[in-house]
Amino acid sequence: MNYIIENTKNLLSTIAQDKNLEKEDIIYMHNFIIENVLCFSNYVTATNEHVYTICSISELRKNNIISQDEFEYKLKTIDTTRRLKHNKAIDSCNQLNRLCDRYNLPHICQIDTTDRYAVANFAAQFAMASHGYALSHNYTMDEVITMLENDPNMLKNKTIFEEYDEI
């Protein structure tokens, strides 16, 4: 999975060198790419919050601290947030890959975006890699969520793509 960072950096560099683009267009495209890249970490964070919230509200419901209606409402709300972030991750994969196609570059997201588990695991891998963690292991979403339980700040450090923020 080391290709994900290299392919992303290659896309950013290729766009920066595109003689057919004005400076404003290059900045716009770089921001677009960074926004799409950050959605993978956002999805992992939303999944972590989903797991944590389910555990918390389940305990509250079990102890009759909240009603069944409150429980269902909170569950539906947190699940909707996670699902929206997941759908954004799918969209980001497709958009990044279309940009790669435009420049005849290898795809960043070399997965089947119709496979929701593949997207989840890719997002976890990308989040880990973009925050500077070594990719000697193919992390799954479940593993990263477990790691976040031990270190909630794990994905809060700067991403390796911040060097591209200012062109």
C-alpha atoms as an extended CHARMM CRD file, in Angstrom:
* protein
*
       167  EXT
         1         1  MET       CA              0.0000000000        0.0000000000        0.0000000000  PROA      1               0.0000000000
         2         2  ASN       CA              3.0120000000        2.3190000000       -0.0940000000  PROA      2               0.0000000000
         3         3  TYR       CA              1.8640000000        3.3540000000       -3.5430000000  PROA      3               0.0000000000
         4         4  ILE       CA             -0.9810000000        5.4690000000       -2.1340000000  PROA      4               0.0000000000
         5         5  ILE       CA              1.2960000000        8.2050000000       -0.8170000000  PROA      5               0.0000000000
         6         6  GLU       CA              3.6420000000        8.1280000000       -3.7880000000  PROA      6               0.0000000000
         7         7  ASN       CA              0.7630000000        8.2280000000       -6.2720000000  PROA      7               0.0000000000
         8         8  THR       CA             -0.8360000000       11.1390000000       -4.4100000000  PROA      8               0.0000000000
         9         9  LYS       CA              2.4130000000       13.0890000000       -4.2840000000  PROA      9               0.0000000000
        10        10  ASN       CA              2.9710000000       12.3140000000       -7.9610000000  PROA      10              0.0000000000
        11        11  LEU       CA             -0.4810000000       13.6920000000       -8.8280000000  PROA      11              0.0000000000
        12        12  LEU       CA              0.1460000000       16.8560000000       -6.8010000000  PROA      12              0.0000000000
        13        13  SER       CA              3.5550000000       17.3650000000       -8.4400000000  PROA      13              0.0000000000
        14        14  THR       CA              2.2100000000       16.6980000000      -11.9240000000  PROA      14              0.0000000000
        15        15  ILE       CA             -0.5420000000       19.2660000000      -11.4760000000  PROA      15              0.0000000000
        16        16  ALA       CA              1.9630000000       21.8140000000      -10.1380000000  PROA      16              0.0000000000
        17        17  GLN       CA              3.9840000000       21.3810000000      -13.3350000000  PROA      17              0.0000000000
        18        18  ASP       CA              0.9980000000       21.5070000000      -15.7160000000  PROA      18              0.0000000000
        19        19  LYS       CA              1.8290000000       24.3640000000      -18.1070000000  PROA      19              0.0000000000
        20        20  ASN       CA             -1.8070000000       24.5040000000      -19.2650000000  PROA      20              0.0000000000
        21        21  LEU       CA             -3.0540000000       25.5940000000      -15.8480000000  PROA      21              0.0000000000
        22        22  GLU       CA             -3.0170000000       29.0610000000      -14.3570000000  PROA      22              0.0000000000
        23        23  LYS       CA             -1.5860000000       29.4650000000      -10.8500000000  PROA      23              0.0000000000
        24        24  GLU       CA             -5.1110000000       29.8660000000       -9.3980000000  PROA      24              0.0000000000
        25        25  ASP       CA             -6.2190000000       26.6290000000      -11.0840000000  PROA      25              0.0000000000
        26        26  ILE       CA             -3.2290000000       24.7450000000       -9.6940000000  PROA      26              0.0000000000
        27        27  ILE       CA             -4.0010000000       26.0350000000       -6.2070000000  PROA      27              0.0000000000
        28        28  TYR       CA             -7.6660000000       25.0990000000       -6.6260000000  PROA      28              0.0000000000
        29        29  MET       CA             -6.7990000000       21.5710000000       -7.7880000000  PROA      29              0.0000000000
        30        30  HSD       CA             -4.2740000000       21.0670000000       -4.9930000000  PROA      30              0.0000000000
        31        31  ASN       CA             -6.8470000000       22.1730000000       -2.4320000000  PROA      31              0.0000000000
        32        32  PHE       CA             -9.3800000000       19.8440000000       -4.0290000000  PROA      32              0.0000000000
        33        33  ILE       CA             -6.9610000000       16.9150000000       -3.7520000000  PROA      33              0.0000000000
        34        34  ILE       CA             -6.0130000000       17.7210000000       -0.1480000000  PROA      34              0.0000000000
        35        35  GLU       CA             -9.7000000000       18.0210000000        0.7820000000  PROA      35              0.0000000000
        36        36  ASN       CA            -10.3550000000       14.6090000000       -0.7510000000  PROA      36              0.0000000000
        37        37  VAL       CA             -7.3250000000       13.1150000000        0.9880000000  PROA      37              0.0000000000
        38        38  LEU       CA             -8.4300000000       14.4640000000        4.3720000000  PROA      38              0.0000000000
        39        39  CYS       CA            -11.8360000000       12.8340000000        4.0030000000  PROA      39              0.0000000000
        40        40  PHE       CA            -10.1970000000        9.4390000000        4.6110000000  PROA      40              0.0000000000
        41        41  SER       CA             -9.0240000000       10.5100000000        8.0780000000  PROA      41              0.0000000000
        42        42  ASN       CA            -12.4050000000       12.1240000000        8.6980000000  PROA      42              0.0000000000
        43        43  TYR       CA            -14.1150000000        8.8490000000        7.8540000000  PROA      43              0.0000000000
        44        44  VAL       CA            -11.8590000000        6.8890000000       10.2100000000  PROA      44              0.0000000000
        45        45  THR       CA            -12.5480000000        9.4220000000       12.9610000000  PROA      45              0.0000000000
        46        46  ALA       CA            -16.3080000000        9.2170000000       12.3350000000  PROA      46              0.0000000000
        47        47  THR       CA            -16.1550000000        5.4270000000       12.5050000000  PROA      47              0.0000000000
        48        48  ASN       CA            -14.2750000000        5.6340000000       15.7800000000  PROA      48              0.0000000000
        49        49  GLU       CA            -16.8740000000        8.0450000000       17.1790000000  PROA      49              0.0000000000
        50        50  HSD       CA            -19.5960000000        5.6980000000       15.9380000000  PROA      50              0.0000000000
        51        51  VAL       CA            -18.1230000000        2.7450000000       17.8330000000  PROA      51              0.0000000000
        52        52  TYR       CA            -17.4880000000        4.7910000000       20.9740000000  PROA      52              0.0000000000
        53        53  THR       CA            -20.9640000000        6.3560000000       20.9230000000  PROA      53              0.0000000000
        54        54  ILE       CA            -22.7080000000        3.0240000000       20.4180000000  PROA      54              0.0000000000
        55        55  CYS       CA            -20.8970000000        1.6190000000       23.4470000000  PROA      55              0.0000000000
        56        56  SER       CA            -21.7240000000        4.6990000000       25.5180000000  PROA      56              0.0000000000
        57        57  ILE       CA            -25.3930000000        4.9670000000       24.6280000000  PROA      57              0.0000000000
        58        58  SER       CA            -25.8600000000        1.2060000000       24.9460000000  PROA      58              0.0000000000
        59        59  GLU       CA            -24.5980000000        1.4450000000       28.4960000000  PROA      59              0.0000000000
        60        60  LEU       CA            -26.8950000000        4.4020000000       29.1720000000  PROA      60              0.0000000000
        61        61  ARG       CA            -29.8480000000        2.4930000000       27.7830000000  PROA      61              0.0000000000
        62        62  LYS       CA            -28.9660000000       -0.6470000000       29.7130000000  PROA      62              0.0000000000
        63        63  ASN       CA            -28.9850000000        1.3810000000       32.9310000000  PROA      63              0.0000000000
        64        64  ASN       CA            -32.2660000000        3.1020000000       31.9620000000  PROA      64              0.0000000000
        65        65  ILE       CA            -30.6110000000        6.5180000000       31.9150000000  PROA      65              0.0000000000
        66        66  ILE       CA            -31.9970000000        7.2440000000       28.4640000000  PROA      66              0.0000000000
        67        67  SER       CA            -35.2500000000        6.0910000000       26.9000000000  PROA      67              0.0000000000
        68        68  GLN       CA            -35.5180000000        3.6880000000       23.9940000000  PROA      68              0.0000000000
        69        69  ASP       CA            -36.5690000000        6.6030000000       21.7670000000  PROA      69              0.0000000000
        70        70  GLU       CA            -33.4920000000        8.6220000000       22.7900000000  PROA      70              0.0000000000
        71        71  PHE       CA            -31.3040000000        5.5840000000       22.2300000000  PROA      71              0.0000000000
        72        72  GLU       CA            -32.6950000000        5.0190000000       18.7290000000  PROA      72              0.0000000000
        73        73  TYR       CA            -32.4130000000        8.7010000000       17.8280000000  PROA      73              0.0000000000
        74        74  LYS       CA            -28.7780000000        8.9160000000       18.9600000000  PROA      74              0.0000000000
        75        75  LEU       CA            -27.9600000000        5.6640000000       17.1930000000  PROA      75              0.0000000000
        76        76  LYS       CA            -29.5670000000        6.8420000000       13.9580000000  PROA      76              0.0000000000
        77        77  THR       CA            -27.7950000000       10.2020000000       14.1240000000  PROA      77              0.0000000000
        78        78  ILE       CA            -24.3110000000        8.7840000000       14.6720000000  PROA      78              0.0000000000
        79        79  ASP       CA            -24.8500000000        6.1090000000       12.0280000000  PROA      79              0.0000000000
        80        80  THR       CA            -25.9810000000        8.7050000000        9.4900000000  PROA      80              0.0000000000
        81        81  THR       CA            -22.8290000000       10.7480000000       10.1240000000  PROA      81              0.0000000000
        82        82  ARG       CA            -20.5910000000        7.7010000000        9.6760000000  PROA      82              0.0000000000
        83        83  ARG       CA            -22.4280000000        6.6150000000        6.5150000000  PROA      83              0.0000000000
        84        84  LEU       CA            -22.1140000000       10.1070000000        4.9860000000  PROA      84              0.0000000000
        85        85  LYS       CA            -18.3570000000       10.0950000000        5.6650000000  PROA      85              0.0000000000
        86        86  HSD       CA            -18.1230000000        6.6310000000        4.1180000000  PROA      86              0.0000000000
        87        87  ASN       CA            -19.9450000000        7.8030000000        0.9960000000  PROA      87              0.0000000000
        88        88  LYS       CA            -17.6260000000       10.8180000000        0.8190000000  PROA      88              0.0000000000
        89        89  ALA       CA            -14.6430000000        8.4360000000        0.9640000000  PROA      89              0.0000000000
        90        90  ILE       CA            -16.0840000000        6.5100000000       -1.9930000000  PROA      90              0.0000000000
        91        91  ASP       CA            -16.5970000000        9.7750000000       -3.9030000000  PROA      91              0.0000000000
        92        92  SER       CA            -13.0660000000       10.8960000000       -3.0590000000  PROA      92              0.0000000000
        93        93  CYS       CA            -11.5790000000        7.6550000000       -4.3810000000  PROA      93              0.0000000000
        94        94  ASN       CA            -13.4640000000        8.0490000000       -7.6340000000  PROA      94              0.0000000000
        95        95  GLN       CA            -12.5890000000       11.7450000000       -7.9980000000  PROA      95              0.0000000000
        96        96  LEU       CA             -8.9020000000       11.1940000000       -7.2490000000  PROA      96              0.0000000000
        97        97  ASN       CA             -8.7650000000        8.3020000000       -9.7020000000  PROA      97              0.0000000000
        98        98  ARG       CA            -10.4210000000       10.4060000000      -12.4180000000  PROA      98              0.0000000000
        99        99  LEU       CA             -7.7390000000       13.0580000000      -11.9260000000  PROA      99              0.0000000000
       100       100  CYS       CA             -5.0860000000       10.3600000000      -12.2040000000  PROA      100             0.0000000000
       101       101  ASP       CA             -6.7070000000        9.2030000000      -15.4580000000  PROA      101             0.0000000000
       102       102  ARG       CA             -6.6360000000       12.7710000000      -16.7660000000  PROA      102             0.0000000000
       103       103  TYR       CA             -2.8570000000       12.8750000000      -16.2710000000  PROA      103             0.0000000000
       104       104  ASN       CA             -2.2500000000        9.2240000000      -17.2420000000  PROA      104             0.0000000000
       105       105  LEU       CA             -1.0030000000        8.4040000000      -13.7440000000  PROA      105             0.0000000000
       106       106  PRO       CA             -1.5050000000        5.2530000000      -11.6730000000  PROA      106             0.0000000000
       107       107  HSD       CA             -4.6450000000        5.3390000000       -9.5470000000  PROA      107             0.0000000000
       108       108  ILE       CA             -4.3740000000        6.4420000000       -5.9400000000  PROA      108             0.0000000000
       109       109  CYS       CA             -7.2900000000        4.2390000000       -4.8640000000  PROA      109             0.0000000000
       110       110  GLN       CA             -6.5180000000        0.8420000000       -6.3440000000  PROA      110             0.0000000000
       111       111  ILE       CA             -9.6310000000       -0.7710000000       -4.9120000000  PROA      111             0.0000000000
       112       112  ASP       CA            -13.1480000000       -1.7160000000       -5.9320000000  PROA      112             0.0000000000
       113       113  THR       CA            -15.1330000000        1.2960000000       -4.6880000000  PROA      113             0.0000000000
       114       114  THR       CA            -18.3350000000       -0.7370000000       -4.7750000000  PROA      114             0.0000000000
       115       115  ASP       CA            -16.9070000000       -2.9130000000       -1.9820000000  PROA      115             0.0000000000
       116       116  ARG       CA            -17.6830000000       -0.9650000000        1.1970000000  PROA      116             0.0000000000
       117       117  TYR       CA            -15.1840000000       -3.0090000000        3.2530000000  PROA      117             0.0000000000
       118       118  ALA       CA            -12.4230000000       -2.3180000000        0.7390000000  PROA      118             0.0000000000
       119       119  VAL       CA            -13.1790000000        1.4030000000        0.9570000000  PROA      119             0.0000000000
       120       120  ALA       CA            -13.1470000000        1.3070000000        4.7660000000  PROA      120             0.0000000000
       121       121  ASN       CA             -9.8200000000       -0.5060000000        4.8700000000  PROA      121             0.0000000000
       122       122  PHE       CA             -8.3500000000        1.7720000000        2.2090000000  PROA      122             0.0000000000
       123       123  ALA       CA             -9.4280000000        4.8330000000        4.2030000000  PROA      123             0.0000000000
       124       124  ALA       CA             -7.7480000000        3.3830000000        7.2960000000  PROA      124             0.0000000000
       125       125  GLN       CA             -4.5580000000        2.6760000000        5.3260000000  PROA      125             0.0000000000
       126       126  PHE       CA             -4.5550000000        6.1250000000        3.7510000000  PROA      126             0.0000000000
       127       127  ALA       CA             -5.2110000000        7.8370000000        7.0790000000  PROA      127             0.0000000000
       128       128  MET       CA             -2.3410000000        5.9850000000        8.7120000000  PROA      128             0.0000000000
       129       129  ALA       CA              0.0370000000        6.6870000000        5.8320000000  PROA      129             0.0000000000
       130       130  SER       CA             -0.8900000000       10.3410000000        5.4230000000  PROA      130             0.0000000000
       131       131  HSD       CA             -0.2820000000       10.9650000000        9.1180000000  PROA      131             0.0000000000
       132       132  GLY       CA              3.2140000000        9.5250000000        8.8290000000  PROA      132             0.0000000000
       133       133  TYR       CA              2.7190000000        5.9820000000       10.1020000000  PROA      133             0.0000000000
       134       134  ALA       CA              4.7660000000        3.2990000000        8.3750000000  PROA      134             0.0000000000
       135       135  LEU       CA              2.8720000000        1.0030000000        6.0970000000  PROA      135             0.0000000000
       136       136  SER       CA              4.7170000000       -2.1920000000        6.8450000000  PROA      136             0.0000000000
       137       137  HSD       CA              1.3230000000       -3.6410000000        7.7320000000  PROA      137             0.0000000000
       138       138  ASN       CA             -1.9670000000       -3.4380000000        5.8230000000  PROA      138             0.0000000000
       139       139  TYR       CA             -4.1520000000       -1.9430000000        8.5200000000  PROA      139             0.0000000000
       140       140  THR       CA             -7.8530000000       -2.6550000000        8.5080000000  PROA      140             0.0000000000
       141       141  MET       CA            -10.4610000000       -0.2010000000        9.7270000000  PROA      141             0.0000000000
       142       142  ASP       CA            -11.0540000000       -2.4240000000       12.7630000000  PROA      142             0.0000000000
       143       143  GLU       CA             -7.3600000000       -2.3760000000       13.6930000000  PROA      143             0.0000000000
       144       144  VAL       CA             -7.1080000000        1.3900000000       13.3800000000  PROA      144             0.0000000000
       145       145  ILE       CA            -10.2460000000        1.8560000000       15.5030000000  PROA      145             0.0000000000
       146       146  THR       CA             -8.6810000000       -0.3770000000       18.1630000000  PROA      146             0.0000000000
       147       147  MET       CA             -5.4870000000        1.6860000000       17.9870000000  PROA      147             0.0000000000
       148       148  LEU       CA             -7.5300000000        4.8860000000       18.3700000000  PROA      148             0.0000000000
       149       149  GLU       CA             -9.0060000000        3.5030000000       21.5860000000  PROA      149             0.0000000000
       150       150  ASN       CA             -5.4740000000        3.4650000000       23.0130000000  PROA      150             0.0000000000
       151       151  ASP       CA             -4.4060000000        6.7730000000       21.4800000000  PROA      151             0.0000000000
       152       152  PRO       CA             -7.3300000000        9.0630000000       20.5590000000  PROA      152             0.0000000000
       153       153  ASN       CA             -4.8890000000       11.6880000000       19.2120000000  PROA      153             0.0000000000
       154       154  MET       CA             -3.2600000000        9.2880000000       16.7870000000  PROA      154             0.0000000000
       155       155  LEU       CA             -4.6930000000       10.9450000000       13.6570000000  PROA      155             0.0000000000
       156       156  LYS       CA             -4.5690000000       14.5220000000       14.9080000000  PROA      156             0.0000000000
       157       157  ASN       CA             -0.9860000000       15.2630000000       13.9320000000  PROA      157             0.0000000000
       158       158  LYS       CA             -0.2610000000       17.0490000000       10.6610000000  PROA      158             0.0000000000
       159       159  THR       CA             -0.5240000000       15.1470000000        7.4230000000  PROA      159             0.0000000000
       160       160  ILE       CA              2.4320000000       14.6470000000        5.1570000000  PROA      160             0.0000000000
       161       161  PHE       CA              0.5520000000       16.5600000000        2.4630000000  PROA      161             0.0000000000
       162       162  GLU       CA              0.6780000000       19.9030000000        4.2660000000  PROA      162             0.0000000000
       163       163  GLU       CA              3.8040000000       20.7630000000        2.2900000000  PROA      163             0.0000000000
       164       164  TYR       CA              1.4740000000       21.1210000000       -0.7020000000  PROA      164             0.0000000000
       165       165  ASP       CA             -0.8330000000       23.5990000000        1.0100000000  PROA      165             0.0000000000
       166       166  GLU       CA              1.2360000000       26.5320000000       -0.1810000000  PROA      166             0.0000000000
       167       167  ILE       CA              2.3730000000       26.2450000000       -3.7530000000  PROA      167             0.0000000000
